[in-house]
Protein backbone atom coordinates (compact mmCIF):
# COMPACT_ATOMS: atom_id res chain seq x y z
CA UNK A 1 0.00 0.00 0.00
CA UNK A 2 1.37 3.38 -0.97
CA UNK A 3 0.18 6.61 0.58
CA UNK A 4 1.20 9.78 -1.15
CA UNK A 5 0.83 12.99 0.78
CA UNK A 6 1.29 16.39 -0.82
CA UNK A 7 2.29 19.38 1.24
CA UNK A 8 1.42 22.76 -0.19
CA UNK A 9 2.83 26.03 1.02
CA UNK A 10 0.97 29.11 -0.05
CA UNK A 11 2.62 32.44 0.48
CA UNK A 12 0.52 35.55 0.24
CA UNK A 13 2.42 38.76 -0.12
CA UNK A 14 0.83 42.17 -0.16
CA UNK A 15 1.27 43.69 -3.58
CA UNK A 16 2.87 47.08 -3.68
CA UNK A 17 1.08 49.46 -6.03
CA UNK A 18 2.86 52.19 -7.89
CA UNK A 19 2.04 55.86 -7.50
CA UNK A 20 0.61 55.98 -11.04
CA UNK A 21 -1.70 53.06 -10.31
CA UNK A 22 -2.87 54.64 -7.04
CA UNK A 23 -3.66 57.91 -8.83
CA UNK A 24 -5.47 56.04 -11.60
CA UNK A 25 -7.60 54.13 -9.09
CA UNK A 26 -8.48 57.37 -7.30
CA UNK A 27 -9.54 59.06 -10.55
CA UNK A 28 -11.65 56.05 -11.56
CA UNK A 29 -13.31 55.92 -8.13
CA UNK A 30 -14.12 59.65 -8.28
CA UNK A 31 -15.62 59.35 -11.78
CA UNK A 32 -17.73 56.37 -10.71
CA UNK A 33 -19.07 58.34 -7.74
CA UNK A 34 -19.86 61.34 -9.94
CA UNK A 35 -21.65 59.12 -12.45
CA UNK A 36 -23.67 57.45 -9.71
CA UNK A 37 -24.68 60.84 -8.31
CA UNK A 38 -25.78 62.08 -11.75
CA UNK A 39 -27.80 58.90 -12.33
CA UNK A 40 -29.42 59.22 -8.93
CA UNK A 41 -30.37 62.85 -9.64
CA UNK A 42 -31.84 61.89 -13.02
CA UNK A 43 -33.91 59.08 -11.48
CA UNK A 44 -35.24 61.51 -8.88
CA UNK A 45 -36.85 63.58 -11.63
CA UNK A 46 -39.03 60.70 -12.87
C-alpha positions as CSV (number, residue, x, y, z in Angstrom):
1,X,0.0,0.0,0.0
2,X,1.4,3.4,-1.0
3,X,0.2,6.6,0.6
4,X,1.2,9.8,-1.1
5,X,0.8,13.0,0.8
6,X,1.3,16.4,-0.8
7,X,2.3,19.4,1.2
8,X,1.4,22.8,-0.2
9,X,2.8,26.0,1.0
10,X,1.0,29.1,0.0
11,X,2.6,32.4,0.5
12,X,0.5,35.6,0.2
13,X,2.4,38.8,-0.1
14,X,0.8,42.2,-0.2
15,X,1.3,43.7,-3.6
16,X,2.9,47.1,-3.7
17,X,1.1,49.5,-6.0
18,X,2.9,52.2,-7.9
19,X,2.0,55.9,-7.5
20,X,0.6,56.0,-11.0
21,X,-1.7,53.1,-10.3
22,X,-2.9,54.6,-7.0
23,X,-3.7,57.9,-8.8
24,X,-5.5,56.0,-11.6
25,X,-7.6,54.1,-9.1
26,X,-8.5,57.4,-7.3
27,X,-9.5,59.1,-10.6
28,X,-11.7,56.0,-11.6
29,X,-13.3,55.9,-8.1
30,X,-14.1,59.7,-8.3
31,X,-15.6,59.4,-11.8
32,X,-17.7,56.4,-10.7
33,X,-19.1,58.3,-7.7
34,X,-19.9,61.3,-9.9
35,X,-21.6,59.1,-12.4
36,X,-23.7,57.4,-9.7
37,X,-24.7,60.8,-8.3
38,X,-25.8,62.1,-11.8
39,X,-27.8,58.9,-12.3
40,X,-29.4,59.2,-8.9
41,X,-30.4,62.9,-9.6
42,X,-31.8,61.9,-13.0
43,X,-33.9,59.1,-11.5
44,X,-35.2,61.5,-8.9
45,X,-36.9,63.6,-11.6
46,X,-39.0,60.7,-12.9
